[in-house]
Amino acid sequence: MRIIFHIDVNSAFLSWSAVKQLKENPDAVDLRTIPSAVGGDVSKRHGVITAKSIPAKKYGVQTGEPVVKALQKCPDLVLVQSDFATYRAYSAAFIEILRSYSEILEQVSIDEAYLDVTELIEDSEGLDAVTLAAQIRKEIRETLGFTVNVGISVNKFLAKMASDFAKPDKTHTLYPEEIPAKLWPLAIRDLYGCGASTAQKLTQLGILTIGEAAGTQKELLQSYLGQKAGEYIYERANGRGSEVVHAESEKAKSYSNETTMSEDITVRNYEAKADPVLRALSEHVSARMERGQAKGLTVSVSVKTDDFKRRSRQMTLERPTRDAEVIYANAQVLLRELCFGETALLADGRGIRLIGVGMSKLDEGGYEQENLFDWMKTQEEEKERKQEQERVREEGEKKAEEQARQAAEKKRRTEQLGRMLENVQMRFGKQSLQKGVSKDTSGEKPEED
C-alpha cells in the first residue's frame, strides 16, 4: 500500500505577500489575519481577485471575481499587488523542503505537490504518516513563515480531497475505510474534478452528495454525462485514483502545468476567469524551466471542455525563452484562438473545465544572440494577431446577436399573422381566409401558394 501526501500552501499568494511584508516591516499587520486579497490594480481598484485571506472568505469574497464586486461585499478589504518574483522564490523554497523528504515528488502547481513517502515510512522505525506530516508542516512554518495543509491517503485523489478539508495548517487523512464518513457526505460539487456544469447536471438528476454518486450505477452516469465523464465521477466518488507520483526526470523534454477550474470558463466569464489562470500557469512553467536552466521554442495551450474532450493549440517562437511574460502573452493568443477562432469552443453555451500551458522544443543552455529589432517585430506581430483575434470574436458576437434578433422578429411576425388570421376566420368563417393557399373559382383543387 502506497502512502501519498498532497501538500497545499494555504492561500499561497496572499500568504507569500504577507510573509514578505512582515520581513520588510515586522510591525506591519499580518494580512492573513484581516480581510485582505491579492489582485487587480491596487491604485485604480480594478481587475480580479487572485487570492484571499480566510477572514475575507467569511465576507463571501471569491477568487476570480472582480475587485469592484469584492469591495462591495467587504468595503474594508485590504488589497495588495501581485508579486510573482516573490511567489516563485517561495515556491522554489517550499519544493526544496519537500524534496528533502522524498525524491518521489510531483509538483502540480506553484503552490501544491504530491509526495510519495512510502519508503521513508517503511525505513523509519516508529515513524507514522501523521507524525511525518506534522514535521513537514512545522519545518515549512518555522523556516519559511507560511503554513500548509497535508492530505494523506493511498492514492493522489484521496490525498488531494483530504488536504482540502479544514484549514489552515492542518493534517487530514482519508483512507479507504474513512470514505463513508469523510467523503460521501460532501456535496457533489466538492468532488475534485467535478466542474460546475457537471455538478448541476447531477443535481438535476437528484444526485446531491458524493455518496449518492458512488451508489449510482456507472452506466447511468455514463448515459447522462458521457462515457468518460460518467466513469470519472463514478470512480472518484468511490475513492479510486492513481497511485503513481510522477517524479520529474533530470532532463525534461517539455514543461507543462494544468489546472481544473472550480467554475467552468464560458463566454460570460472568460475575461474575468481565463487570464488569472493563464498567468499563474505561465509563472509555474517559467519557474520550473528556471530551475532546469531550460528555454523552449514552442508554446502550447490545451483545454478540456465540459464534455471531457481535449483540444490544443501551439505556436513556435523566433527564439527560445523561459520568460513568464512571453509565455503568458502567447498563451493568451492561443486560448483566444481555441475559444473564439475556427473551433469556437465556447459556442453553443459550452464551457472549459481545465486549462494547461506548456513549453517544448527545449534549448538547455545553448548560446543565443539577442536582437532588439527582431524582438520588436515579434511583439508587433503578436499585437496585430491579438487584435485580429479580438475582431473575429466581436464579429462572432455581433453575428450571433443579429441572428437572435432576426429570429425574435420572425417569431413576432408569425404570431401577429396568426392572431390576424384567427380574427378574420372568427368574423367571416374559416373558409374566408386560409394560410398558404390561393382560391380558384374553376372548381379545381387549390394549389399551394
Secondary structure, DSSP 8 states (H G I E B T S, - for coil): ---EEEEEETTHHHHHHHHHHHHH-TTS--GGGSSEEE-SBTTTTBSB--EE-HHHHTTT--TTSBHHHHHHH-TT-EEE---HHHHHHHHHHHHHHHHTT-S-EEEEETTEEEEE-HHHHHHSTT--HHHHHHHHHHHHHHHHS--EEEEEESSHHHHHHHHTSS-SS-EEE--GGGHHHHTTTSBGGGSTT--HHHHHHHHHTT--BHHHHHTS-HHHHHHHH-HHHHHHHHHHHTT----------SS-S-EEEEEEEEEEE-TTTHHHHHHHHHHHHHHHHHHHHHHTT-EEEEEEEEEEETTS-EEEEEEEEEEEE--HHHHHHHHHHHHHHHHHSSS-TTGGG--EEEEEEEEEEEESS------HHHHHHHHHHHHHHHHHHHHHHHHHHHHHHHHHHHHHHHHHHHHHHHHHHHHHHHHH-TTS--TTB---TTSS---B-
